[in-house]
């Protein structure tokens, strides 16, 4: 059964990353993905939207796929239903990405296990915003 890294390991990850590709980032400000990504931008992270139909979200150019992003990605944050996680993991593994954060309420144990077996750090069924705000932000002078 999948187990998330502990709080300290999650904070260590969040403190060393700069660029977050957000798969499923909605252009609709009422959607959780939009609010979370906007908050992460406010904390100083570079957010790169991944959405097949939008052109710009939160002042950033949108890419249809992770493979289209022309710069290094430190972390992939996923706001897609569980049945789509396999495809996101496949793309991450093909690109050699090192970390994936699957948002709160989304669970795909098999995909998480494949990502871990492929050498990725995996956080699943947790909110990146809440973890950063509640556990990691204090004393973070780099942001």
N, C-alpha and C positions, 0 to 999 in steps of 0.2 A: 504494500500500500504506500502511496506517495506521502512524503513528509516534507514540508517546507523547510528551508534553512531557518535557523533560529533568528531572533530579533537582531542580534549583533551582526550576524552574517548578512542579513538583508540591509542593515544600515551601512556596513562596509561597502557593499555593492553600490548602494545609492550615493555614497560619498565619493566614489571613484569615477562614476560615469558623468558625462556631459551631454550626450546626444541620445534622445529617446525617439524612436520611430513608433508612432501610435497607429496600429492597424485597426481600422474601424472607427477612426476619429470622425464624428459627425459634424457637419457644418451647422446643425441645429443647436443653438445655445442652450436649449432646454434638456438636451441629452446628457447623461452622466459623463460620457467620453469627452464631451466639449468642456465641461466644468473641471474635470480632473486635469485635462491637458492644459487648460488655461492656468490653473493653479500651479502646475509643475513649471510652466513658463515663468510664473511669478516668483518661484523659488530659484530661478536662474538656469533652469535646464533648457537646452535647445530641443524643441519639439518639432518633429517632421511628420506631417500627416500622411497617412496611407489610406486612400479611399478611391474606388474606381471611377467615381462620377464627378467629384468636386475639383475645382481648379485652385482655390485658395481657402485656407482655414486658419484662423488665428494669426493672420498676417504672414503665413508661410505657404510656399508652393506645395501643392499636393501631388503625391506620386501614386500611381495606380497599383504598384507592387513594390515590395521591398527591394527587388532586384533593380528597380529603376532609380533608386536613390544613389546619387553620384558621390557621396561622402561616407566616411566611416560611421557605423551605427554601434553605439555602446550597449543599448538595451532595446528590445522590442516589447512594447506594452500592447496587449491584445484586448480589444473590446469586440469580440465576435462570439457567436454562439458556439457551444461545445463541439458541434458537428463540423465546424470550420477550423478547429485548432490543428487537426492533422495536417492540413494544407499549409498552414502558417509555419508549423514546425518543420515540414519538408523544405520550405523555402529558406528558413533560417539555417538548417543544416547544410543545404546546398551552397549557401553563401558563407558558411563558416562563422556565423554569428555566435557569440559566447553567452548571451543571457536573454531569457524571455520571462516576462511577467504577465501572467494570465489573470485578468481582473477578477475581483470578488464576484461570486455567483456563477463562475464558469469553471467547470471541472471536466477534464478529459484525462483520466489516469494513464491510458495507453500512450497518448501523445506526450504527456509529461515524462513517462518512462523512456520513450524513444529519444526525446531531447536530452535527458540526462545521460543516456547511454552514448549519445553523440558528443558528449563533453560540455553540454550547456548547463549553466546555472538556471534552475527553474523555480519560479515562485508561482503558485497557483491558488486561486480562490482568495486573494487578498487585494485590498485597494492600495495602489502605489502612493496615492496622495495621503491617505490616512497613515500609512506606515511612515512616510517621510515626515509628515507634520507631527505625529505623536511620539515617534521614537528617535528620529535621526536629525532633525533640524537644530535642536539645541546645541549650541557650541560649534555649529558649522560655519566657520569664518570664510570658507572658500566661495560661498554663494552670496 
